Amino acid sequence: MNLQSSDISKWFDSLEDTKPEYAPVKVWNTLQFFRMKGRTSVLMADNLEPIPGLQYVVFSPKENRYYLKESREWDLNRLYFYRRSLDFSGDDTSVEQLQRYVYDGNVWLLFTPAMVEDMKAMLARVYNGHYKNEGTLDYRTYIALLENSLKLEDYKEYGSNLTGFKTVCNQFDETIKALWSVAHNKEKK
């Protein structure tokens, strides 16, 4: 690992400088900052928690550096839904900045070897919980499944009185079913 530092910040000159201590994983969705709790395998909001001790880098094109950051372990309502709650006012520039960096494609999670093993075990647990046989869920498919499952759960909670409620729920169910089918077919190959 080749970490540079000054009085203000710490950075890497390239993603290769993070190795072998970390495995960088490109972030395309803020749900990647979360993992399943304990031994759970059902994709729902109550079963998610922030990954503890997670670090990440934000690429700055202007300086051509990867700045090291510590995850603040925000909850799901704050980081993903950006929804007002008892402990969140609904306005936080640091969350907005992180979301903007993610959507611009400038964020990489830094997984330690232990975190990689935990993630592999979690992906296998989720797959095995759904299909009742041995296999592992692809990480990208897992994030897509998680996102659609959370959106469906959220829609059922907040949109139950809307016109077309059943149609929208069926669309989410079909998307989730198709993603599980893709996951099962990838594992068979």
C-alpha positions as CSV (number, residue, x, y, z in Angstrom):
1,M,0.0,0.0,0.0
2,N,1.3,3.4,-1.0
3,L,-0.7,6.0,1.0
4,Q,0.3,9.6,0.6
5,S,-0.8,12.2,3.2
6,S,-0.7,15.9,4.2
7,D,-2.1,17.9,7.1
8,I,-5.5,18.0,5.4
9,S,-6.0,14.6,3.7
10,K,-4.8,11.2,2.7
11,W,-4.8,9.9,-0.9
12,F,-3.5,7.2,-3.3
13,D,-2.1,8.1,-6.7
14,S,-3.8,5.0,-8.3
15,L,-6.1,2.2,-7.3
16,E,-3.1,-0.2,-7.6
17,D,-1.6,1.7,-4.6
18,T,-4.4,0.3,-2.4
19,K,-3.3,-3.3,-2.9
20,P,-2.7,-5.8,-1.3
21,E,-4.3,-4.5,1.9
22,Y,-7.5,-3.6,0.1
23,A,-9.6,-4.8,-2.8
24,P,-11.1,-1.8,-4.5
25,V,-14.7,-2.2,-5.7
26,K,-16.3,0.4,-8.0
27,V,-19.5,1.9,-6.5
28,W,-22.5,2.4,-8.8
29,N,-25.2,2.3,-6.2
30,T,-25.2,3.6,-2.6
31,L,-26.7,0.3,-1.5
32,Q,-23.1,-1.1,-1.8
33,F,-22.4,0.6,1.6
34,F,-24.7,-1.9,3.3
35,R,-24.6,-5.6,4.1
36,M,-27.1,-8.2,5.4
37,K,-27.3,-8.4,9.2
38,G,-26.1,-11.6,10.9
39,R,-27.4,-14.8,9.3
40,T,-30.4,-13.2,7.5
41,S,-31.0,-14.0,3.8
42,V,-34.3,-12.1,3.1
43,L,-33.8,-8.9,1.0
44,M,-35.6,-6.3,3.1
45,A,-34.7,-3.0,4.7
46,D,-34.8,-4.3,8.3
47,N,-32.2,-6.9,7.4
48,L,-29.6,-4.3,6.3
49,E,-26.9,-2.5,8.2
50,P,-24.0,-0.3,7.2
51,I,-20.7,-2.2,6.6
52,P,-18.7,-1.5,9.8
53,G,-15.3,0.0,9.5
54,L,-15.6,0.6,5.8
55,Q,-13.3,2.9,4.0
56,Y,-13.6,4.2,0.4
57,V,-11.8,6.4,-2.0
58,V,-13.2,9.3,-4.1
59,F,-11.4,10.1,-7.3
60,S,-10.7,13.7,-8.0
61,P,-10.2,14.2,-11.8
62,K,-8.7,17.7,-11.2
63,E,-5.8,16.4,-9.0
64,N,-5.9,12.9,-10.4
65,R,-5.9,11.4,-6.9
66,Y,-8.0,8.9,-5.0
67,Y,-8.8,10.5,-1.6
68,L,-9.3,8.2,1.3
69,K,-12.5,8.6,3.3
70,E,-14.1,6.8,6.3
71,S,-17.7,5.6,6.0
72,R,-19.9,7.4,8.4
73,E,-22.2,4.4,8.5
74,W,-25.4,6.3,7.7
75,D,-28.6,4.4,7.8
76,L,-30.7,3.4,4.8
77,N,-33.2,6.2,5.1
78,R,-30.4,8.8,5.0
79,L,-28.0,7.4,2.4
80,Y,-30.2,5.5,0.0
81,F,-33.8,7.0,0.3
82,Y,-32.6,10.4,1.6
83,R,-35.8,10.5,3.6
84,R,-36.6,12.6,6.6
85,S,-36.7,10.6,9.9
86,L,-36.4,11.2,13.6
87,D,-32.6,11.4,13.4
88,F,-32.3,13.0,10.0
89,S,-33.7,16.4,9.0
90,G,-33.8,15.6,5.3
91,D,-31.0,17.9,4.4
92,D,-27.3,16.9,4.5
93,T,-24.7,18.2,2.1
94,S,-22.2,15.5,2.9
95,V,-24.8,12.8,1.9
96,E,-25.6,14.8,-1.3
97,Q,-21.9,15.0,-2.1
98,L,-21.4,11.3,-1.7
99,Q,-24.4,10.5,-3.8
100,R,-23.2,12.8,-6.5
101,Y,-19.7,11.2,-6.5
102,V,-21.3,7.8,-6.7
103,Y,-23.5,8.8,-9.7
104,D,-20.5,10.3,-11.4
105,G,-18.6,7.0,-11.0
106,N,-15.8,8.4,-8.8
107,V,-16.1,6.2,-5.7
108,W,-14.5,2.8,-4.9
109,L,-15.1,0.8,-1.7
110,L,-11.9,-0.6,-0.1
111,F,-12.7,-4.1,1.1
112,T,-10.2,-5.8,3.4
113,P,-9.7,-9.5,2.9
114,A,-12.0,-10.2,5.8
115,M,-14.7,-8.0,4.3
116,V,-14.3,-9.9,1.0
117,E,-14.8,-13.2,2.7
118,D,-17.8,-11.8,4.7
119,M,-19.4,-10.6,1.4
120,K,-18.8,-14.0,-0.3
121,A,-20.4,-15.8,2.6
122,M,-23.4,-13.3,2.5
123,L,-23.9,-13.8,-1.2
124,A,-23.8,-17.6,-0.8
125,R,-26.3,-17.3,2.1
126,V,-28.7,-15.2,0.1
127,Y,-28.6,-17.5,-2.9
128,N,-28.9,-20.7,-0.7
129,G,-31.8,-19.1,1.2
130,H,-33.7,-18.5,-2.0
131,Y,-32.9,-21.7,-3.9
132,K,-32.3,-24.2,-1.0
133,N,-29.1,-25.5,-2.7
134,E,-25.5,-24.6,-3.0
135,G,-24.5,-21.6,-5.1
136,T,-23.3,-18.0,-4.9
137,L,-25.1,-14.9,-6.0
138,D,-23.3,-12.5,-8.4
139,Y,-22.5,-9.2,-6.6
140,R,-24.1,-7.0,-9.4
141,T,-27.2,-9.2,-9.5
142,Y,-27.4,-9.0,-5.7
143,I,-27.3,-5.2,-5.7
144,A,-30.0,-5.1,-8.5
145,L,-32.2,-7.6,-6.5
146,L,-31.7,-5.6,-3.3
147,E,-32.6,-2.3,-5.0
148,N,-35.8,-3.7,-6.6
149,S,-36.8,-5.5,-3.3
150,L,-36.3,-2.3,-1.3
151,K,-38.2,-0.2,-3.8
152,L,-41.1,-2.7,-3.8
153,E,-41.1,-2.8,0.0
154,D,-41.1,1.0,0.1
155,Y,-43.8,1.3,-2.5
156,K,-46.1,-1.2,-0.7
157,E,-45.7,1.0,2.5
158,Y,-46.2,4.4,0.9
159,G,-48.1,3.8,-2.2
160,S,-50.9,1.4,-1.2
161,N,-53.6,3.9,-1.9
162,L,-52.4,5.0,-5.3
163,T,-54.0,4.2,-8.6
164,G,-52.3,1.3,-10.3
165,F,-50.8,-0.1,-7.1
166,K,-51.2,-3.7,-8.1
167,T,-49.8,-3.1,-11.5
168,V,-46.7,-1.5,-10.1
169,C,-46.2,-4.3,-7.6
170,N,-46.6,-6.9,-10.3
171,Q,-43.9,-5.1,-12.4
172,F,-41.5,-5.1,-9.4
173,D,-42.3,-8.8,-8.8
174,E,-41.6,-9.6,-12.5
175,T,-38.3,-7.7,-12.4
176,I,-37.2,-9.5,-9.2
177,K,-38.3,-12.9,-10.6
178,A,-36.2,-12.2,-13.8
179,L,-33.2,-11.2,-11.8
180,W,-33.4,-14.4,-9.7
181,S,-33.7,-16.4,-13.0
182,V,-30.5,-14.7,-14.3
183,A,-28.7,-15.4,-11.0
184,H,-29.8,-19.1,-11.2
185,N,-28.7,-19.4,-14.8
186,K,-25.3,-17.8,-14.1
187,E,-24.7,-20.3,-11.3
188,K,-25.6,-23.3,-13.5
189,K,-22.9,-22.4,-16.1
